Amino acid sequence: MRTVEELEHALEASTKSHPNALIVATDPLLFTHHVRILEAVQTHRLLSMFRFRQFAEAGGLMSYGASVLRMWRRTAYFVDCILKGAKPSELPVEQPTPFELGINLKTAKALGLTIPPTLLFLADEVIRDLQ
């Protein structure tokens, strides 16, 4: 997808096929329009998995991926190295770590799901209904 119109078409087409779940890839377009994606997920009561924790915090069911904050901090470190004279070609390539699991229990409850205690134990963040 390259445009909002293509995103809307994809959401419409995918919900017409009555899926059980949605896994959202990481993409600037999808990240920018995450509110619209979350609206579709909630409207159609889809299980949803995202890469960034912010999606689970905003109403998605689960997230699993590297911390955006940690990635930006490492980016700042490399920018600092370059500004101090390091050659970019000599800097190491890094895999973001650690990966974090986030689970939104409020969303799970709305979907009628029970998350196993062992999975909750493994989660880095469990978002709970505060009511």
Summary of the structure (lengths in Angstrom):
residues: 131
radius of gyration: 17.7
end to end distance: 37.9
largest distance: 55.5
contacts: 331
relative contact order: 0.13
helix: 49%
strand: 16%
